[in-house]
């Protein structure tokens, strides 16, 4: 007579539930830490493409072995004094717990577009009000909010020309798409009459960049992929 295999002992339902929950949380933490994280748009600085309270997804693998590129929309930690004050976070224990594991959009970060990378020199503006990068004029009409006088109104509101760079190694120069309402690298530039101003405050260290925005996911009716425009393709390498 064949031996009868002993029946497997089944774990209690409550124990299976706890194990599955722990595994789900661990996976969510791994995904948030290394792959994808949700954020929300805190201001109007990236209009018209991204508006206040839009939910976005940021992917991190692109910068594991490479640097941010001109045109990327990135999320980064406040370099110091860029945010006007603490932003409201999740208001109840459930949303706070979800935010901790990456299942709820978090704030406390900035969202801008990379305009210049290490070595670049940026000048505002040409006779048509457009930025120049390494001597190459760029047409940003595809993604900018309707401009007033030029594509770089901060800090001078186009009343005078300004320039930035060469950008130090390991840093980037960022600007919002809504140039008239974006506290960004251009606002941190040192004016001719300013004292005790550090010109490096205008740049953002790549170490502070969380990742690249790749999707607008909420409101669902506005779902869209966020990519890099080709307007920066013809910009020459810095000399």
Secondary structure by P-SEA (a helix, b strand, c coil): ccccccccccccaaaaaaaaaaaaaaaaaaaaaccbbbbbbccccccccccccbbbbbbcccccccccccccccccccccccccccccccccaaaaaaaaacccccccbbbbbbcccccbbbbcccccbbbbcccccccccccccccccccccccccccbbbbbccccccbbbbbbccccccccccccccccccccccccccccccccccccccccccccccbbbbbbbcccccccccc
